[in-house]
Amino acid sequence: MIKTIPSLLTPPEAEKVLASRLKTLRLLAGFKRSTLAKRAGVSEASLKRFENSGQVSLKNLLRLAYALGKLEEFSELFKQPEAASLAELKAHSGASIPKRGKI
């Protein structure tokens, strides 16, 4: 089983890794599917689908993570890059974020 999510994984492979991790956390917590589904406010069918196929909505994934005490792990996702120097920080502090992409 793959333990990490390196950038070489495809999205379907990453889905399956996350689903496997969630199932492992559920079992380590001693929860049946019905228990976790109820605590998270998701249907048991949605939880079963996620564990078996990796398919889940973002809303349900966040609810499941919250119910397992893992929501804070999402705080690093899409985090803005840190400035490498004081000059870079000053340059970016006054810059506005574009409203549209150029490419």
Secondary structure, DSSP 8 states (H G I E B T S, - for coil): ---S--TTS-HHHHHHHHHHHHHHHHHHTT--HHHHHHHHT--HHHHHHHHHH----HHHHHHHHHHTT-GGGGGGTT-----SSHHHHHHHHS----SS---
